[in-house]
């Protein structure tokens, strides 16, 4: 039985929506992990660390891409951490989020 154009269109839309939702979940997980990492660097724990992690997640809604999250972390973290160290941690936590959410 041949698949009609309507069926293919619906399948494409469904896949696109699934992929977009997965990207959102991956980025949110990464940002939360980054927030908890940065909170630890700042000496925060408990509810203060949770609140800080939430602020990092919220920072990602300022603009498309990762620069809003990077700027938030850069402005909050000690200058002893380089931009490269922050970006490396961003990649590490992204890789971990992808692995956690895409394993079958």
C-alpha positions in Angstrom: 0.0 0.0 0.0 1.5 3.4 -1.0 1.8 6.1 1.5 -0.1 9.2 0.5 1.2 12.8 0.6 -1.0 13.6 3.6 0.4 10.6 5.5 4.0 11.6 4.7 3.4 15.2 5.7 1.9 14.1 9.0 4.8 11.8 9.6 7.3 14.6 8.9 5.4 17.0 11.2 5.3 14.4 13.9 9.1 13.7 13.6 9.9 17.5 13.6 7.8 18.0 16.7 9.5 15.0 18.4 12.9 16.3 17.5 12.1 19.8 18.7 10.9 18.5 22.0 14.0 16.3 22.4 16.3 19.3 21.7 14.4 21.3 24.3 14.8 18.5 26.9 18.5 18.1 26.1 19.1 21.8 26.4 17.2 22.1 29.7 19.0 19.2 31.2 22.4 20.6 30.1 21.5 24.0 31.5 20.4 22.5 34.8 23.7 20.6 35.1 25.6 23.7 34.2 23.7 25.6 36.9 24.5 23.1 39.6 28.1 23.0 38.5 28.4 26.8 38.6 26.5 26.9 42.0 29.1 24.5 43.4 31.9 26.8 42.1 30.2 29.7 43.8 30.0 27.8 47.1 26.2 27.5 47.0 24.3 24.5 48.2 20.8 23.3 49.0 18.0 25.6 47.9 20.4 28.4 46.9 22.1 26.0 44.4 18.7 24.9 43.1 17.6 28.5 42.7 20.8 29.3 40.8 20.4 26.3 38.5 16.8 27.5 37.8 18.2 30.9 36.9 20.6 29.3 34.4 17.8 27.4 32.8 15.7 30.6 32.6 18.7 32.5 31.0 18.4 30.2 27.9 15.1 31.8 27.0 16.6 35.2 26.4 17.7 34.5 22.8 18.3 31.6 20.4 21.6 29.7 20.8 23.9 29.2 23.7 25.4 32.7 24.2 22.8 33.8 26.7 23.7 30.8 28.9 27.4 31.5 28.4 27.0 35.2 29.4 25.0 34.2 32.5 27.8 31.8 33.6 30.6 34.2 32.7 29.0 37.0 34.7 28.4 34.8 37.8 31.7 32.8 37.9 35.0 33.8 39.3 37.5 35.2 36.8 39.8 32.3 37.6 37.7 30.2 35.3 38.5 30.9 31.7 36.0 31.3 28.9 37.4 28.1 27.4 36.8 26.2 30.7 33.2 27.4 30.8 32.6 26.4 27.1 34.3 23.0 27.7 31.9 22.4 30.6 29.0 23.5 28.4 30.0 20.9 25.8 30.6 18.2 28.4 27.2 18.7 30.0 25.5 18.8 26.5 27.2 15.5 25.6 26.0 14.0 28.9 22.4 15.2 28.3 22.4 13.8 24.8 23.6 10.5 26.0 21.1 10.4 28.8 18.1 11.3 26.7 18.9 9.4 23.5 20.0 6.0 24.8 17.6 3.3 23.7 
